[in-house]
């Protein structure tokens, strides 16, 4: 008597007891390709704003009362182009990474959304548009950090990052609401035109709040604590975008609000930024010199 031997059905790959399914090649190409394409659009628009003049777009029907306003000038164009160039490389790399690491569909959808949000932040031309783009960037990055949420270390890092990023957003929200009320409008151009009439106390309050909120995103000491926690646990494409693009948004916010709209400020503003920047640089070098994990060292 002979016994027929049949191939066993395919079994999903197991990762710490949880089944995962390798995404199809088409899904990986779509996610990575869209990320790279958004990056290419960012580079094109950024360079055009730098060398060809500001770009303005207002969509009144998208939000009640205020609408959505985009004003991409040379400063924003520089950050958009830098973010786009990083996104192109990350998108190409993500095509193979998502299949090798068995990414689920949700993070593959969130990756291009994260890039789109980072491109919108420097292009925002009003307080409302800026806050919406900023929060979309924060939420998308948090979702991507938690891609491997079945691991306890990832959940811990994600919870810490969520608290820090929302506290920073609260400071930014309060600062821009105060600035908008004092400047007599929602558009950044309107606020800048009336900046001379803003009282010294209001300007100081806005500076301190934005330094806290944007400094947290940029990793200024002592608001840097989320960086060495979140970056090592984030997937490689996400860590690259956070390190090379998202932290730059904090620098952009400080330059745009404190130096461009409210500036020139008193000398102690510049001195404060220099002190926190120098302390962050020295502390970062000291921590990196004793770090044993490469991702933590870079963060």
C-alpha positions in Angstrom: 0.0 0.0 0.0 1.3 3.4 -0.9 0.7 6.6 0.9 0.2 9.8 -1.0 2.2 12.7 0.2 0.7 16.2 -0.2 2.4 19.6 0.3 1.3 21.3 3.4 -0.5 24.6 2.9 1.5 27.8 3.3 1.8 29.0 6.8 2.2 32.7 7.7 5.5 33.7 9.1 5.5 33.7 12.9 7.0 36.6 14.8 7.0 36.1 18.6 3.8 34.1 18.3 1.9 36.5 16.1 1.3 35.5 12.4 2.3 38.0 9.8 1.8 37.9 6.1 4.3 39.2 3.6 2.8 42.0 1.6 2.6 41.5 -2.2 5.2 43.0 -4.4 2.5 45.4 -5.9 1.6 46.7 -2.4 5.3 47.3 -1.6 5.9 49.1 -4.8 2.8 51.2 -4.4 3.7 52.3 -0.9 7.4 52.9 -1.6 6.7 54.4 -5.1 4.1 56.8 -3.7 6.6 57.9 -1.0 9.3 58.5 -3.5 6.9 60.3 -5.9 5.8 62.6 -3.1 9.5 63.3 -2.4 10.1 64.1 -6.0 7.2 66.5 -6.0 8.5 68.1 -2.8 12.0 68.6 -4.4 10.4 70.2 -7.5 8.1 72.6 -5.6 10.9 73.4 -3.1 13.4 74.3 -5.7 10.8 76.3 -7.6 9.9 78.3 -4.5 13.6 79.0 -3.8 14.6 80.1 -7.3 11.3 81.1 -8.8 9.5 83.1 -6.1 6.7 82.3 -3.5 3.7 80.1 -4.4 0.3 80.8 -2.9 -2.8 78.5 -2.8 -6.0 79.0 -0.9 -8.8 76.4 -0.7 -11.7 78.1 1.0 -14.2 75.2 1.0 -11.9 72.6 2.7 -12.4 74.0 6.2 -15.3 76.1 7.4 -14.7 79.8 8.1 -10.9 79.9 7.5 -10.2 77.4 4.8 -6.7 76.1 4.0 -3.9 78.4 3.0 -0.5 77.5 1.6 2.3 80.0 1.1 5.6 78.4 0.0 8.4 80.9 0.1 12.2 80.4 -0.1 12.5 79.4 3.5 9.7 76.8 3.3 11.0 75.7 -0.1 14.4 74.8 1.4 12.8 72.6 4.0 10.4 71.1 1.5 13.2 70.2 -0.9 15.3 68.7 1.9 12.4 66.6 3.1 11.6 65.5 -0.5 15.2 64.4 -1.2 15.2 62.2 1.9 11.8 60.8 1.0 12.9 59.7 -2.4 15.7 57.6 -0.9 13.4 56.2 1.8 10.7 55.3 -0.7 13.1 53.3 -2.9 14.5 51.5 0.1 11.0 50.8 1.6 10.0 48.7 -1.4 12.3 45.9 -0.4 12.1 46.6 3.4 8.3 46.3 3.6 8.4 42.8 2.1 11.4 41.6 4.0 10.0 42.8 7.4 6.4 41.7 6.6 4.9 45.1 7.1 1.1 45.2 7.5 -1.0 47.4 5.2 -1.6 50.1 7.8 2.1 51.2 8.1 2.4 51.0 4.3 -0.4 53.5 4.0 0.9 55.7 6.7 4.4 56.0 5.3 3.4 58.2 2.3 0.9 60.1 4.5 3.8 60.9 6.9 5.8 62.3 4.0 2.9 64.3 2.7 2.3 65.9 6.2 6.0 66.9 6.5 5.8 68.5 3.1 2.7 70.5 4.1 4.1 71.9 7.3 6.7 74.3 5.7 4.1 75.2 3.0 1.4 76.2 5.5 0.4 79.8 5.2 -2.0 80.2 8.1 -2.1 79.1 11.8 -5.0 76.7 11.2 -3.3 75.0 8.2 0.0 74.8 10.1 -1.6 73.2 13.2 -3.5 70.6 11.1 -0.4 69.7 9.1 1.7 69.5 12.3 -0.7 67.2 14.1 -1.1 65.0 11.0 2.7 64.7 10.9 2.8 63.8 14.6 0.0 61.2 14.4 1.4 59.5 11.4 4.9 59.3 12.9 3.4 57.8 16.1 1.5 55.2 14.1 4.7 54.3 12.3 6.8 54.1 15.5 4.1 51.6 16.8 4.3 49.4 13.6 5.8 46.5 15.7 3.5 47.2 18.7 3.5 43.5 19.7 7.0 44.2 21.3 7.0 45.7 24.8 9.9 48.0 24.0 8.1 49.5 21.1 4.9 50.1 23.1 7.0 51.8 25.9 8.8 54.0 23.4 5.5 54.8 21.6 3.8 55.8 24.8 6.7 58.1 25.8 6.8 59.6 22.3 3.1 60.2 22.3 3.2 62.1 25.6 6.2 64.2 24.5 4.8 65.0 21.1 1.4 66.0 22.4 2.8 68.2 25.2 4.9 69.9 22.5 1.8 70.3 20.3 -0.1 71.9 23.2 2.6 74.5 23.7 2.7 75.2 19.9 -1.2 75.4 19.8 -1.3 77.9 22.7 1.6 80.0 21.2 -0.1 80.3 17.8 -3.5 81.0 19.2 -2.0 83.8 21.3 -0.1 85.0 18.2 -3.1 84.9 16.0 -5.2 86.9 18.4 -2.5 89.5 18.9 -1.7 89.7 15.2 -5.3 90.2 14.1 -5.7 87.3 11.8 -5.1 83.6 10.9 -2.8 84.1 7.9 1.0 84.3 8.6 1.2 87.3 6.2 -1.4 89.2 8.2 0.3 88.4 11.5 3.7 89.5 10.2 2.3 92.8 8.9 0.9 93.6 12.4 3.9 92.2 14.4 5.1 95.6 15.4 1.9 96.2 17.3 2.3 93.0 19.4 3.3 93.8 23.0 6.6 92.7 24.4 5.0 90.4 27.0 3.0 88.6 24.3 6.1 88.2 22.1 8.1 86.8 25.0 5.3 84.3 25.8 5.1 83.2 22.2 8.8 82.8 22.0 9.1 80.7 25.1 6.1 78.5 24.2 7.4 77.9 20.6 10.9 77.2 21.9 9.4 74.5 24.1 7.1 73.0 21.4 9.4 73.2 18.4 12.5 72.5 20.6 10.9 69.2 21.7 10.5 68.1 18.1 14.0 69.3 17.2 15.5 67.4 20.1 16.8 70.4 22.2 18.1 69.5 25.6 16.3 68.7 28.0 13.3 68.0 25.6 15.2 65.4 23.6 14.3 62.3 25.8 12.0 60.8 23.2 14.7 60.7 20.5 16.9 57.9 21.8 13.8 55.9 22.8 11.7 56.2 19.7 14.4 56.0 16.9 15.9 52.6 17.8 12.4 51.0 18.0 11.1 52.6 14.8 11.4 50.7 11.5 14.4 51.7 9.4 12.5 53.8 6.8 10.6 55.6 9.6 13.8 56.2 11.7 15.4 57.7 8.6 12.5 60.1 8.0 12.3 61.1 11.6 16.1 61.7 11.9 16.7 63.4 8.6 13.4 65.2 8.0 11.0 65.4 10.9 13.4 67.0 13.4 14.1 69.7 10.8 10.4 70.8 11.2 11.2 71.9 14.7 14.1 74.1 13.4 11.7 75.4 10.7 9.1 76.4 13.3 11.6 78.3 15.4 13.0 80.2 12.3 9.5 80.9 10.8 7.7 82.0 13.9 10.3 83.5 16.2 12.9 84.9 13.7 10.9 85.6 10.6 7.4 86.7 11.8 8.3 88.1 15.3 11.9 88.9 14.6 14.1 90.7 15.1 13.7 89.9 18.7 15.8 91.0 21.7 19.3 89.8 22.1 18.5 87.3 24.8 16.4 85.3 22.3 19.4 84.6 20.3 21.5 83.9 23.3 19.0 81.4 24.6 18.9 79.5 21.4 22.7 79.4 21.2 22.9 78.1 24.8 20.3 75.4 24.3 21.9 74.5 20.9 25.4 74.2 22.4 24.3 72.2 25.4 22.3 69.8 23.1 25.3 69.4 20.8 27.8 68.6 23.6 25.4 66.3 25.5 24.6 64.5 22.2 28.3 63.9 21.5 28.9 62.6 25.0 26.0 60.2 24.9 26.9 59.0 21.4 30.5 58.3 22.6 29.2 55.7 25.1 26.2 54.3 23.0 26.4 50.6 21.9 23.3 50.6 19.7 23.9 52.2 16.3 20.4 53.7 16.0 20.5 55.1 19.6 24.0 56.5 18.8 22.6 58.4 15.7 19.6 59.6 17.7 
